[in-house]
Amino acid sequence: MTTAPVAEHRLPLAGRHIALGVTGSIAAFKAADLASKLRQAGATVEVVMTPAATQFVTPLTFQSLTGRDVVVDMFSAREAEAHIEVARRADALVIAPATADCLANLATGQTPDMVTLTALATRAPVLVAPAMDNQMWEHPATQANVATLRGRGVTLVGPNPGRLATGRVGAGRLAEVPEVLGALRTVLGKLHGDLAGRRVVVSAGGTQEPLDPVRYVGNRSTGKMGFAIAEAARDRGAEVTIVAGPVALETPFGIARVDVGTVAQMLAALETATAGSDALVMSAAPADFRPNDPAEHKLKKAPGEDSMHVHLAKNPDILASLPGGGVRVGFAAETQNLAANAVAKLASKRLDFIVGNDVTAAGSGFGTDTNQVTIFHAGGRIEELPLMTKYEVAHAIWDRVAERLRARE
């Protein structure tokens, strides 16, 4: 057994140079939070604004948050040809919020302000987060501009439905900051990630086997580990499908999600999702047994009845049943005899390696944001990893999957 080195603390935006364009929308105040979150993620942030945007948020706000000068007027900037220099430095340009006017100018190549000047000059990927009244968003001219931009490879995130500044309800709200960050990580991952071009499948969460229309047999899995694995794969450029049991987690941007309830449903969904996939990480916790004869109606307590007997039938073993899938990774969540139980599953489930963890250990149980795992390889190698965030554990898993994929080629 070896103690594996601590995985590099991965911040997908660390070291990236992000140009943030802000246009004249009431949603411009949210761009301040976006700038702050980008910097917290390790990115260098350079803000360009339209004159209209300064009526909602001052340049000083962004200068304070980013530590860099904000460019509004090309002719008063300290740097000659500021629009060209900002465009050249950028690893990505994010325009949030983008007004209907901004979309029109981007689509037609008009450059009346620093934001559109920078967009026209950059060779970096462009991500646009629109925000406007729903009637403006739905107008055929706006939709035509959106189609033009998408055709040129521009990524759009949002707008989201909800209550608008006018008091109306409809599509037009600026995408939330986590969604914009997820979209940016997706775009950069596809350009630079070591899993770019790969198709991977992740399962997450527990299952619920019905006892009656109200009750079920299940477990305490929250799906956090599986969703972290899916996000890490997306950030490395993979096309990701997550098959999720009943969990209270939002779908990360750029990830295809299939929701299931029972083991039978999860198996069927995975059979479809893994057809031609490069890798499968089975981090879900499907129930081993199901009620043999679920009641059609809610079971009631009978007078004088002190107990109830439930007959359970064995569920199919999903991993043992699934053909293919590419590099196959399993999970063993145990409370005792971790090594013996994990190794026993390697051959029976045809795994390349299995990730074992003691769910009774501090920081490694269900619902935590951290995990401490041991990786058992089919060749006999055993690696102990220290306590890490689940996102870091996810990258440790994908490091080993990527290594296997390269070896097979």
C-alpha positions in Angstrom: 0.0 0.0 0.0 1.3 3.4 -0.9 0.3 6.9 0.3 -0.5 8.8 -2.9 0.8 12.4 -3.1 -1.8 15.0 -2.4 -3.5 16.0 -5.6 -2.9 19.5 -6.9 -5.5 21.8 -5.5 -7.4 22.4 -8.7 -9.0 25.7 -9.4 -10.2 25.6 -13.0 -10.0 29.4 -13.4 -6.7 29.9 -11.5 -4.2 31.8 -13.6 -6.7 32.6 -16.3 -7.1 36.1 -17.7 -10.8 37.0 -17.9 -12.1 40.1 -19.6 -15.5 41.0 -18.1 -17.7 43.2 -20.2 -20.5 45.1 -18.5 -23.3 46.8 -20.4 -26.2 49.1 -19.3 -28.7 46.9 -17.6 -30.2 47.0 -14.1 -28.6 43.6 -13.7 -25.2 45.3 -13.9 -24.9 45.2 -10.1 -24.7 41.4 -10.3 -21.6 41.7 -12.4 -19.8 43.0 -9.3 -20.4 39.7 -7.5 -19.2 37.9 -10.7 -16.0 39.9 -10.8 -15.4 39.1 -7.1 -16.1 35.4 -7.5 -13.8 35.2 -10.6 -11.0 36.8 -8.6 -11.6 34.4 -5.6 -11.3 31.6 -8.1 -7.8 32.7 -8.9 -8.4 34.5 -12.2 -7.1 37.9 -13.2 -10.1 40.0 -14.1 -10.1 43.0 -16.4 -13.3 45.0 -16.7 -14.5 46.9 -19.7 -17.8 48.9 -19.5 -20.2 50.7 -21.7 -21.0 54.3 -20.7 -24.5 53.2 -20.0 -23.3 50.6 -17.5 -21.6 53.3 -15.4 -25.0 54.7 -14.7 -25.8 51.6 -12.7 -22.4 50.6 -11.2 -19.4 52.9 -11.0 -16.0 51.9 -12.5 -14.5 52.4 -9.0 -16.6 49.4 -7.8 -14.9 47.1 -10.3 -11.5 48.6 -9.8 -11.8 47.9 -6.1 -12.9 44.3 -6.7 -10.3 43.4 -9.3 -7.3 45.6 -8.4 -7.1 46.7 -12.0 -8.1 49.8 -14.0 -11.5 49.7 -15.7 -11.7 50.8 -19.3 -14.8 52.7 -20.4 -13.5 55.1 -23.1 -10.7 53.8 -25.4 -9.5 57.4 -25.9 -9.0 58.2 -22.2 -7.4 54.8 -21.3 -3.9 54.8 -20.0 -3.0 52.1 -22.6 -2.9 52.9 -26.3 -5.4 50.8 -28.2 -6.8 49.4 -25.0 -9.4 47.4 -26.8 -6.8 45.5 -28.7 -4.6 44.9 -25.6 -7.4 43.7 -23.4 -8.6 41.4 -26.2 -5.1 39.9 -26.7 -4.6 39.3 -23.0 -7.9 37.5 -22.5 -8.3 33.8 -22.1 -12.0 34.4 -22.4 -14.4 37.3 -22.7 -17.5 37.2 -20.5 -20.2 39.8 -21.2 -22.6 39.9 -18.3 -25.1 41.5 -18.4 -25.5 41.8 -22.2 -28.4 44.0 -23.3 -30.5 43.6 -26.4 -28.5 46.5 -27.9 -25.2 44.7 -27.1 -26.5 41.5 -28.8 -27.5 43.5 -31.9 -24.1 45.1 -32.1 -22.2 41.9 -31.6 -24.3 40.2 -34.3 -23.7 42.9 -36.9 -20.1 43.7 -36.0 -20.9 47.2 -34.8 -18.5 48.7 -32.2 -19.9 51.7 -30.5 -18.3 51.0 -27.1 -15.4 49.2 -25.4 -17.3 46.0 -24.8 -18.1 45.4 -28.5 -14.7 46.7 -29.5 -13.1 44.1 -27.3 -15.4 41.4 -28.6 -14.6 42.1 -32.2 -10.8 42.2 -31.5 -10.5 39.1 -29.3 -9.6 35.6 -30.5 -10.5 34.1 -27.2 -13.9 32.4 -26.6 -16.8 34.7 -25.9 -19.5 33.9 -23.4 -22.6 36.1 -23.2 -25.2 36.3 -20.4 -28.2 38.3 -21.7 -30.5 40.3 -19.4 -33.5 42.3 -20.6 -37.3 42.6 -20.6 -38.9 39.4 -21.7 -40.6 41.1 -24.7 -37.3 42.4 -25.9 -35.8 38.9 -25.5 -38.6 37.2 -27.4 -38.6 39.7 -30.3 -37.7 38.1 -33.6 -34.8 40.5 -34.1 -33.2 39.5 -30.8 -33.7 35.8 -31.5 -32.1 36.3 -34.9 -29.1 38.0 -33.4 -28.8 35.2 -30.8 -28.9 32.6 -33.6 -26.2 34.5 -35.5 -24.0 34.6 -32.4 -24.5 30.9 -31.6 -23.6 30.1 -35.2 -20.3 31.9 -34.7 -19.4 29.8 -31.7 -20.5 32.3 -29.0 -21.7 30.6 -25.8 -24.9 32.0 -24.3 -26.0 31.3 -20.7 -29.5 32.3 -19.8 -31.5 34.4 -19.6 -33.5 32.7 -16.9 -37.3 33.0 -16.3 -38.5 34.9 -13.2 -39.6 38.3 -12.0 -38.1 41.1 -14.0 -37.3 44.7 -13.1 -40.5 45.9 -14.8 -42.5 43.6 -12.5 -43.4 41.2 -15.3 -42.6 37.6 -15.1 -40.8 35.9 -18.0 -37.5 35.0 -19.6 -35.0 37.8 -19.2 -33.3 37.5 -15.8 -29.5 37.4 -15.8 -28.1 33.9 -15.2 -27.0 33.5 -11.6 -23.3 33.8 -10.9 -22.6 30.1 -10.3 -24.3 29.3 -13.6 -22.1 31.9 -15.4 -19.0 30.5 -13.7 -20.0 27.0 -14.7 -20.4 28.0 -18.3 -17.0 29.7 -18.3 -15.4 26.6 -16.8 -17.1 24.5 -19.5 -15.8 26.7 -22.3 -12.3 26.7 -21.1 -12.3 23.0 -20.3 -13.2 22.1 -23.9 -10.3 24.2 -25.1 -7.6 23.1 -22.7 -8.8 20.0 -20.7 -7.2 16.6 -21.0 -10.6 15.0 -21.3 -11.7 17.2 -24.2 -13.5 15.1 -26.8 -14.2 12.3 -24.3 -17.7 11.0 -23.4 -18.1 10.0 -19.7 -20.9 8.9 -17.6 -21.3 9.3 -13.8 -24.0 7.9 -11.5 -24.8 9.7 -8.3 -27.1 9.4 -5.2 -29.1 6.6 -3.8 -32.3 4.9 -5.1 -35.7 4.7 -3.7 -37.4 1.3 -3.9 -41.2 1.7 -3.1 -42.8 -0.1 -0.2 -46.1 1.7 -1.0 -47.0 4.9 -2.7 -45.7 6.9 0.3 -42.7 4.9 1.7 -39.6 3.5 0.2 -36.4 1.6 1.0 -33.3 3.7 0.5 -30.1 5.0 2.0 -28.5 8.3 3.1 -26.5 9.1 -0.1 -26.8 12.8 -1.0 -25.1 12.5 -4.4 -22.5 15.2 -3.5 -19.5 12.9 -4.5 -21.1 12.0 -7.8 -21.9 15.6 -8.7 -18.4 16.7 -7.8 -17.0 14.0 -10.1 -19.3 15.2 -12.9 -18.2 18.8 -12.5 -14.5 17.9 -12.5 -14.9 15.9 -15.7 -16.8 18.9 -17.3 -14.0 21.2 -16.2 -11.5 19.0 -17.9 -13.4 19.2 -21.2 -15.5 16.0 -21.2 -19.0 15.6 -22.4 -20.7 14.5 -19.2 -23.9 12.6 -18.5 -25.0 12.2 -14.9 -27.6 9.6 -14.0 -28.9 10.7 -10.6 -31.1 9.2 -8.0 -33.5 11.4 -6.0 -31.1 14.1 -4.8 -31.6 17.8 -3.8 -28.8 19.1 -6.0 -28.9 21.6 -8.9 -27.7 20.4 -12.3 -24.3 22.0 -13.1 -24.1 24.0 -16.3 -23.1 21.9 -19.3 -23.9 18.5 -17.9 -26.7 16.3 -19.2 -28.8 14.9 -16.4 -31.1 11.8 -16.3 -33.2 11.4 -13.2 -34.2 8.0 -12.0 -35.8 6.6 -8.9 -35.2 2.8 -8.7 -32.3 0.5 -9.4 -34.2 -0.9 -12.4 -34.5 2.7 -13.8 -30.9 3.5 -13.1 -29.7 0.3 -14.8 -31.8 1.1 -17.9 -30.6 4.7 -18.0 -26.9 3.7 -17.7 -27.3 1.1 -20.4 -28.3 3.9 -22.8 -25.8 6.5 -21.5 -22.7 4.2 -21.6 -23.2 3.1 -25.2 -19.9 4.2 -26.7 -18.7 6.1 -23.6 -15.0 6.4 -22.8 -15.5 6.1 -19.0 -18.0 5.2 -16.4 -17.7 6.3 -12.7 -20.4 4.5 -10.6 -20.5 6.6 -7.5 -24.2 6.0 -6.9 -25.4 3.9 -3.9 -28.2 1.8 -5.4 -30.3 -0.3 -3.0 -29.2 -3.9 -2.8 -32.8 -5.0 -2.1 -36.3 -3.9 -2.9 -39.7 -4.8 -1.4 -40.9 -7.9 -3.2 -44.5 -6.9 -3.4 -45.1 -3.1 -3.1 -48.5 -2.2 -1.9 -50.9 -0.4 -4.3 -52.1 1.9 -1.5 -50.6 3.4 1.6 -50.1 0.7 4.3 -52.1 1.5 7.4 -51.5 0.4 11.0 -54.1 -2.2 12.0 -55.5 -2.1 15.6 -53.3 -4.2 17.9 -50.6 -4.7 15.3 -47.1 -4.3 16.8 -44.9 -5.2 13.9 -44.8 -5.5 10.1 -42.9 -7.9 8.0 -41.5 -6.8 4.6 -40.2 -9.4 2.2 -37.2 -8.1 0.2 -36.0 -9.3 -3.2 -32.4 -8.8 -4.5 -31.9 -6.0 -6.9 -29.7 -6.6 -10.0 -26.1 -5.6 -9.6 -25.8 -2.6 -11.9 -22.1 -2.7 -12.6 -22.0 -6.4 -13.0 -24.9 -6.2 -15.5 -23.6 -3.3 -17.5 -21.5 -4.2 -20.6 -18.6 -1.9 -21.6 -18.6 1.7 -20.6 -14.9 2.2 -21.3 -12.7 2.7 -18.2 -14.8 1.4 -15.4 -14.6 2.9 -11.9 -16.6 1.7 -8.9 -17.2 2.9 -5.3 -17.2 0.9 -2.1 -18.8 2.8 0.8 -18.1 0.6 3.8 -18.4 0.7 7.6 -15.9 -2.2 8.2 -13.4 -4.4 6.4 -12.9 -1.7 3.7 -10.0 -3.3 1.9 -11.5 -6.8 1.7 -14.9 -5.7 0.6 -13.5 -3.3 -2.0 -11.1 -5.8 -3.5 -13.8 -8.4 -3.8 -15.8 -6.1 -6.0 -13.0 -5.4 -8.5 -13.2 -8.7 -10.4 -16.9 -9.3 -10.0 -17.8 -5.9 -11.4 -15.0 -5.9 -14.1 -13.5 -2.6 -12.8 -10.2 -0.9 -13.6 -10.2 0.4 -10.1 -12.5 1.0 -7.1 -12.6 3.9 -4.7 -13.2 2.9 -1.2 -14.2 5.0 1.8 -15.2 4.4 5.4 -18.5 6.3 5.8 -18.1 6.3 9.5 -14.8 8.2 9.4 -14.8 11.9 10.3 -15.3 14.0 7.2 -16.1 11.1 5.0 -19.8 10.3 5.6 -22.9 11.1 3.6 -23.6 14.7 3.0 -20.1 16.0 3.8 -18.1 18.3 1.5 -14.9 16.2 2.1 -13.9 12.6 1.6 -10.9 10.4 2.4 -10.6 7.5 0.0 -8.3 4.6 -0.8 -8.0 3.5 -4.5 -7.7 -0.2 -5.2 -6.4 -1.0 -8.7 -7.2 -4.2 -10.6 -3.4 -4.8 -10.8 -3.1 -4.9 -7.1 -1.8 -1.4 -6.4 -3.4 0.4 -3.5 -3.2 4.1 -2.9 -4.3 5.9 0.2 -5.3 9.6 -0.3 -5.6 12.2 2.5 -8.7 14.0 3.4 -9.7 16.3 0.6 -12.7 18.1 -0.7 -14.9 16.0 -2.9 -14.0 18.1 -5.9 -10.3 17.3 -5.3 -11.0 13.6 -4.9 -12.9 13.8 -8.2 -9.8 15.1 -9.9 -7.7 12.4 -8.4 -10.1 9.9 -9.9 -10.0 11.6 -13.3 -6.2 11.7 -13.2 -6.2 8.0 -13.0 -8.9 7.6 -15.6 -7.1 9.8 -18.0 -3.9 7.8 -17.5 -5.8 4.6 -18.3 -7.3 6.1 -21.5 -3.9 7.2 -22.7 -2.4 3.8 -22.0 -5.2 2.1 -24.0 -4.4 4.2 -27.0 
